[in-house]
Amino acid sequence: MIYSYLPSETPNGLKKLRKKELMYLRGNGTGERKKFERIYDYDVYNDLGDPDHNLKHKRSVLGGKHFPHPRRCRTGRWRCETDPFSEKRNGHFYVPRDECFSEIKQLTFSAKTVYSLMHCLIPTVQSTIADPNKPFPHIGAVNSLFSDGINLPPLKEQGLWKTVLPRLFTAITEGSEEVLRFKAPDTMAITEWPLKSKLDPSIYGLAESAISDEMINQEIGGIMTVEQALRQKRLFILDYHHLYLPDVKKVRELNGTTLYGSRTLFFLNSNDTLRPLAIELTRPPMDGKPQWKQVYVPSWDSTACWLWRFAKTHVLAHDAGYHQLVSHWLRTHYVTEPYIIGTNRQLSVMHPIYRLLHPHFRYTMEINALARESLINADGIIENSFSPGKYSLELCAVAYDLEWRFDHQALPADLIIRGMAEEDPNAPYGLRLTINDYPFANDGLLIWDALKQWVSAYVTHYYPNSSVVESDKELQEWWEEIRTVGHGDKKNEPWWLTLRTQQDLIDIITTIIWVASGHHAAVNFGQYAYAGYFPNKPTIARTKMPTTKVMAVLDVLSHHSPDEEYIGEEMEPSWGEDPVIKAAFEKLNGRLKEIEGIIDERNTNSNLKNRNGAGIMPYELLKPYFGPGVTGKAVP
């Protein structure tokens, strides 16, 4: 089928076929799904635990009143005998046939590859250490794992895996400049002072922060007062207080990990770099003890210096968990699966909006299924590698409940909400950045603007006026199902965008594409480059480093498949048949090539301290095109 048709324009000979195909793809909501099927339906995340195998592996159901969460694709397996709310993990993790990896992608990231990772690669890495229960004896032993590599057993027909660990490199331990690059979507400007928790003080203790004006004035060094810094928007924060503090007590009952609520404050220097000012760690009242909180500041004194580094390690572990579980898995993978399910259930493959969205959903559902099988499952890699342990996935649900809003996922809205930009009609893209040298925002806005122009041209071509949008039954049911079923735990929220006009549709589609492409590229493909060297980004504090598993998994997640399709690179056949759409796509393609050059030029500008200089990696996470492998760049 080359041509695209709105429902009202479907040729008579295709009308019954169009309806019949959608009915088949929806299924009837019963029975266990088979590998050969193409049925899309919704279910809660009730297959992460395995209580029938081990009661300690029972996990909370994600989705519903207690743990609001986006829905996954229904598999229909039998319920567990020991927990009627959980689904058995035996058999395969169903993915609709059309969502499965291509053969070449299978070599890069398939179930067999993940199995090899867990059962072949990791034991080999662990065997290189004399006693796996002991930490590395010194930092040189850590570096040797990167510089010397290890000998891997042969992996039949898995040639790409031969280079998983030999690609390891010796990284430079960087400081706060990464807050503006790899960790960009987590940073916020401080707008209220003094800092105060919104958690219930009768449960979690004193709400007021222990970070005082005097501490900040001293760390700023007399340049300005706290009030002046706030007015000039020079104070920023990584705030993991409200999200982590409620879980501190139960996490501390686990072996080999600990947890605090944390706040880290930064000051914006005149050269647009961030300087850390203070770290506050908080423990709520527990075990008969009152609330404990302590503030640490940078120091040259030997004891205070080590205390600062120790506090920084805790914050880095908090940051690593938030980045992987919230910025990456929740804000891209989890929230996108309902978009994919709804698109296939409600929009015919003939529908122009289906064809616009489909390239950006490629492989997401199979990656998500593989994650449920081998990564985020009970006692899996994530639980063993991050501070929250068995409660890691509950953290995703809490963040979804407290923080996630569809209308905040658009890049301009995200920057404004976090205080990183203000609306300004005279500024490029209508935004004035709070930090001029902000690589994630600067490069991201280039991609966002190119996407929005492409989507605008596409939408206005097929929908010449708002009445066509409102009368498109497939389109209206698509958006209704995504809101009320796929994201059903938030169906009554007032912030959902309505779908009545061309602009409504442009905003919705651009946001979905941005989340699946630009935002995902920014938080995913730099993981190995920035976090693969684990002393730079520890994932657990106060336990032996989860070294090899984290490195190997970050390499897999950061990997581009040889058959990766990059944004604006390949033209969908139907687009080439329509001169208007073809011209709009060629304009997008040309603009993305221009953006490549703009990003390269920015990375050679010595005045941009967050992307150029000694020990500073160039910011290439949002470069549109590149080849296969762990590249730390390109937007699929």
N, C-alpha and C positions, 0 to 999 in steps of 0.2 A: 504494500500500500504506500504509494508515493505522496498522494495529495492529502492535505489536512482538511477536515470538515467540522464546523460547529454542528451540534445536534440538529439544529433547524435546517442545515444545508446538506444533510446526508442524502446521497442519491437513493431513490426508492429501493433499488436492488440491494442496498447495503443496510437498510434500517433494521431489519430483523436480525441480521448477523451482528450488528453493533450491540443490540440489546442482549442477544443470546450470549455473546462473548463476555459481557460484563456480569451477567448472571452467573456464568460458570466461575469467573475469577473470584466472586464473593463467597461461593460455597454456601453451605447450609448451617454452619456452626457446629456440626457434630462430627464425631469420628476422629481417628488419628490420621494425620496427614502422611502421605506417602511421598517418596523422593521424586517420583515422576510428575507430581501434581503442580499446578500453577495457581493454587488458591491462596488468597490473601484475607486474613481475618485478624481480630485483635484478642489479646489476652494480657493478663498481668504477669509480672516477673515472679513466677512461682517455681522456677526450675533451677535456682542457684544452689539450693541445699540438697543434701542427699541423706535424709534422716533414716531411711531404711538400711543404709549401709553403716551409718554411725550416727547415733542421736546427737553427738556433738556437732554434726554437720547440718543440723536443722537451721534454717535461715528464715528471716521475716519475708513475707510476701510484699513485694514492692508494687504499689498500685492499689488505691483504695483509701479509706478514711485515715488509717493509722500512718501509712507511708505513701502519700501522693506521689505519682510517678507516671511518665509517659508509658503507653502500651507497647508491647512487642507483638510479633507475628505469632498467631496461635499455632500450636503443634498438636494439641489434642491427645497427648499421651495419658496413660492411666495415672490416677492419684496414688500417692504413697500410702502404704499400710499404716505407718506410724504417725503420719500427719496428713489428714484429708485435705488440707489447704495447699499442699505442695504436690508438684507433678514429678513423676518418676523421671530419672535421667537416663534410663536405659534406652537403647535404640539410637537413632540419629537425631540431630538437632535440625529439624525441618527448615528448609529455605525454599521458597517457590523456585521452580526450575529456571525461570527467566532471570533470577537474581544470582545464580551460581557463578563462580569464578570461571574464566576462560582457562584453557589448558596452561597457557604461559603464566597466568596469575597463580594457578595452583602451585607452580614451582616456587613462587615467591612467598606465598602466604596461604597455605591450605591446611586442612585438618591433619594431613600426613606430616606437613612441615612443622606444625605446632607440636604434634606428637613427638617428632624427632627432637624438637627443642627441649621438651620436658624430659624425655627418656634417654636421649642420646647425648645431646650437646651439654646439658647442665651437669650430669654426672662426670663428664670428661673435665669440665672446668673445675668442679669441686675436687676431683682427684689430683689436680695440680697443687693443691694445698696440703701440707703434711697432715694436719688435723683439721677437718672442716668445722669442728666445734670451737676452734680458737680463732681470734681475729688475726688479721695480717700483722706480722711482727713489727713492721715499719713501713713508712710511706714508699720507700723504694720497692718493696714487694708489690705494692699496688701498681706502681708505674710499670713494673716489669710485665705485668699482665697485659698492659696496653702496648708496650714497645716490642716485647718479644713474642707475644701471642702464645698460642697453645697448639698442640697437635690434635686434630680432630679425626675420628674414625671416618672411613669412607661412607658417604650417604648415596645409596643407589638412586639414580635418576633424580637427584636433588642437587644438581650442580651449583645452583645459585647459593645454596647454603654453605658451600665450601669457603665462602668469603665472609661469613657472618662475623666471626671474631678477628680474623686477620685484618679487617678494616679499622680495628681499634686504633685510636691515636692518643697521643699524650696531650691533654687539654691544659690550658692555663686557668688556674682558679681565679675567676673573675668576681667582682664585687657588685655593688648596687646598680651598675649600669644595665645589668640584665633585667632589672625591673621594667625598663622601658623597651625591652626588645623581646626576649623569649616569654617573660611573664607579663607582657603588656596588658592582657584583658583583666588582670586581677587588681590593678593599681587604681587608687582613688585619691582625689584631692580632698583635703580636710575642709569642711564647710562649717562645722560646729565645734565650739570649744567652751569649756573643757570637755574632753571625751567622756562619754557616759554610756553604760550598757543599757540595753532595752530588756534584758532578761529579768525575771522576777527576783528581786533582792532577797525575798524570804527563802528562796531555794538556793540561789547562786551567790549570795553575799552582796556586799557593798557595790553599788552600780558605778560609782565615780572611779575614774582611772587614777592610778598613782603617779601618772606622768604630769608633772607640775610645770607652771610657767617658768619657775626658777631653773629647772633642769634644761628646758628648751632654750631659754635665754643664754644659759652658760654654754650649751653646745653650739648655738649659732655664733657665739663669740662676739657679741656686741654689735653685729652688723645691723640688726634691727630687733624690735621686740616681737613677741608672739602675735600681738594684735596686728602689727604691720605686716608680718609674714602671712597671716591669714588674709588680710585685705589684698595683698599682692599675689595671693595664690602660690605661695612658695612652700607650703607644707603638704605632704602627701602621706598616705598610709596603706599598708597591707594589713587588713583587719580580719584576723581569724579568731576573734574573741567569741562572738555570738554563735558561730557555727560549731566550734570545737568544744566549748566549755560544758554544754549539757552532756557530752559523752565522756568527760574526763574520768568520772568514777568507774564506769563499767569497763573502759579501756584499761585502766590501771589494774583491774582484776585479771587481765590477761598476762601470760608469761612473755617476757622479752620485749616489752614495749612500755611506753608511758605517753602521757598527753597533757598539754596545758591549753588554755585559751591564750592567744597571743595578739599583740599589736606591735607593729614596727613603723616608726615614724621616719620620714625622710625630709631633707631640706633641698630645695631647688637652687643650685649654684648659678652664678651669672652666666656660665658657659653651657647651661641647659643639662647638666648632669645632676644626678640625685646623690646626696650624701646621707648615710644613715645617722640618725640622731639618738634614738633610744629604742629599746625593746622592752615591752612589758609582758611578763608571763604570769598567768593567774591559775590558781587551783580553787575550785569551789569548796564550801564547807563539806567535809566528809569524814567518816570514821571518828566522829566526836571532836574533830579539829575545826577551828574557825577558818574562814577564807584566808588564803595566802596569795599575795601578789608581790612582785618585785620588779623594779625597773633597772635595766642594765644600759650603760652608755659606753661608747668607745673610750679606750684608755691605753696609755703607754705603761702604766704600772703593771708589773708582771702578774700579780694576782688578779687585778681587775681586768687585765687584757684577756686572760684565760676564761674568766667568767663571761666576758663579752662574747668570746668565740663559742663558748658552750651554749649560751643563750641563742646565738646566731644559728647554731646547729639545729636547735629545736625549731626555730622559725623556718629554716630551710626544709625540714621534714614536714612541717605543716603546709608549706608552700608546695612541696612536691605532691603531697596528697591532694590538695585542692586543685592543683593544675591538672593532674591526671583524671581525678574522679569527677570534677565539676567543669572546669574550663574545656576539657577534652571530651570525656565520655558523655557527660550529661548534656552539655551545650551543643554538641555536634551529633554524636552517634545516637544517643537515646532519643533526643527530641526529633531527629530526622526520620526515624523508623515509622512513626505514625503518618508523616507526610508521604512516604513511599507507599504504605499500605492504602491510604486514602486515595492516592493518585491512581493506583491500579484497580481499585474497586469501583471508583466513580467516574473516571475519565477514560473514554475509549482511546485506544492507540491511534485512532484517527484524529483525536482532539488536538488542536494546535498547542494547548497548554500542557498536555501530556508530553508532547514532543519537545517542548521547551525545557521541561523539568527533568525528563528521563536521563539525559547524559550526566547530570550532577548527582544522581542516586546510585551510580554504578558501584556494585560490590558492597555497598554499605550494609545490607541485610545479612550477607554471608559473614562479613567481618563481625557483626554484632552476634550472630549465632555462634561463631567460633570463640568469641570472647566469653559467652555464657558457658560454653563447654570447657574451656581450658584456661581462662584468664581471670574472670570475676566470680568464678564458682567458689563454693565453700572450701576452705583450706587451699585455695588456688594461689596463683602468683601474686595477685593484687593484695589479698588478705595477708600473705606472708611477707609482703614487701613494704607496706605502708603503715604508719603509726596507728590508725584506727583499727587495724587487724580485721577481725570478723565483722566489725561494724562499718567497714569501709563503704559498702553499697548503701547502707542506711543513710550515710552522710550525703550521698547523691540525692536521695529522696527528700531529706531535710532541706538541702539547698534548692531543689526544685520547688518545694513548698514555699520557702521564704523569699527566694530571689528571682526565680525565672518568670519572665513575662515576654510574650511574643513581641509586643510593641517595643521592647527594649533590645531586641536582637539585631535590629538594623544598625549598621556601624555608626552613623551619625547620632542616633539615639543613645547607643551604648556609650559613646564618648561624652555626650552631654550629661547623662545620668551619673557618670563617674566623676564629673567635674573636670574632665580632661579637655573640654571644648565648650564654646559658647556660640549660640547662633549669631551670625553676622552676615547680613546680605551683601556686604562689600568684600568679604573674604572669599578665597577659593572654596568652592563647594558649599558656600553659605555657612562655613564654620571657621571660628578663630581658635586655634589650639592654645591650650594653657601652657604647654611646653612646645616650643617651636621645633626642636630637634627630637621628635617623637617618632621613631621609625615605623612602628606598627600603625600609627594613625596616618602618617604621611603617605606611606606606600599603600595602606589599606584604602584610603580615600580615592587613590588613583583607580584601584580595581573596582571599588564600589561605584564610582561615577561611570566607568566604562560599562559595567553590568547594567546600571540603571538606564543608560542611553539605549543599550541593546534591547532590554526588556520593554522600554517605552515604545520603541519603534515597532517591535513585534506585536505588542498588545493593541496598540492603536490601529494597526493594519487589520487585525481580525475583529476588533471591537471598535467600530467607528464612532459609537456613542454609548452612553451609559445604559440605555434601554436594552441593548444587546447583551450587556453583562448581566443585567437582572433577569433576562428571559432565558439565559443559558441554564437549563435544568441540571445538566451534568456538573457544571461549574459550581452552582449554588450548593448542590448536595455534597460535592467534594469538600468545600470549605466548612460546611455544617458538620460533616462527619469528622474531620480533623479536629475541630474545636470541641465537639460534644462527646466523641468516642475515643479517638486517638489520644487526646489530651483531656479526657473526660473529668479528671479530678479538678480541673480548673475551668470547667465549662460555664460556670456562672460568674466568672470574673468580668468586670465591666471594661477592661482594657483591650479585649479582643477587637481587632479591626473588623469593621463591617465590609461587605462586598456588594457595593451598589454601583460604583463608578469605575471608569477606566483607571483613575489614579489609585483607587483602593486596590485594584488587581495588580497594578504595577508595584505598589508598595509591598504587597504580600509576596509576590513572586520574587522580587529582588531580594527580600529578606531571606526567603527560603534558600535561594541560590547562594547568597553570601555565606550563610551558616554552613552549607555543605561544601563550599569551595574555599573562599578567602579566609573565613574564620578558622576552618579546619586546618588549612595549610599553615596558618600562623601558630597554632597551638600544637600541631602534630609533627610536622616534618622537621622541626628543629630539635626534637626531644633528644635524639642521639648526640647531636653536636653539642648541646648545652648541658645535658644531664647524664650522658653516657659515662662520663668520668665521675664516678659516684662521690669522691670526696668533695667535688664541687656542688653536688646536689644530693645530699643524703636523704633517704626516704624514711628512715626510722631513727629516732634518737634513743640513746641509752640502751642499745643492744648491739650485738655484732652486726657489722654492715651486711645487708642483703645483696652482696656484690654481684655475683655472676648472673643471677636470674634477672635482675633489673636491667643490667647492660644488654643481655640478649633480647629481652622483650622490647626495650626501647629501640633496638636496631630493627626488629620486625615492624614495629609500628611506624617508624620513620622511613620505611622503605617504599620507593616508587616501583611499581611493576613495570617490566619492559613494555607492556601494552597499555600503560596508563594513557588516558585521554585527558589532555590539558585544556583548560578553559579557553574557548574561542579558537581551538586548533582545527577540529574536524567539523565540517558542515554536514548536518543531518540531510539525507537525500531529498526529503520533501522541501527543505528550504531552498535548495538549488533550483527547484522548479518554479519558484515564485520570485520574480525580479525584485520586488520590494524587500522581501525578507533576505534574499541573497545579498542585496546591497547593504542592508543593515548589519548582517553578519560580517561581511568583508570590512565594514567600518570598525566593528568590534575587534576583528583580527588585527587590523592595522594599528588601532589604538593600543592594544596590548603589546605589540612589538615596540611602539614608542615608549610605553611604560618600562619595558626591559631596559632601554637605554637611559631613561631618567633615573632608575634605581641604581644602575651601574655608576652613573655620574655622581649621585649622592654618596655612594660608598667610597668614592675617591676624594671627596671634599674634606679637607683637613679641619675645617671649621665645625663639622658635625661630629662631636666627640662621642656620641653614642653609637657610631657606626664606622669610625675611622680612627686609627691610632695604634700605638704599641699594645699588643695583647687583646685588641678589640676585633672580634669577628665581624666581617661585613654583614649587614642585615639583608638577607636574600630570601627570607621565608615567603615573601609575596611576589617574587619574580614569577611571571606567568608560565614560562616554559623551561624545561630541562629534561635530561634523559633519565634512565632507570637507575635504581640503587638508592643508597643513603646520600642524598644530595643536600639536604637542609634548604631546599628551595623548590619552587614550582607550585602552581595552583591547579589541582585536578578539576 
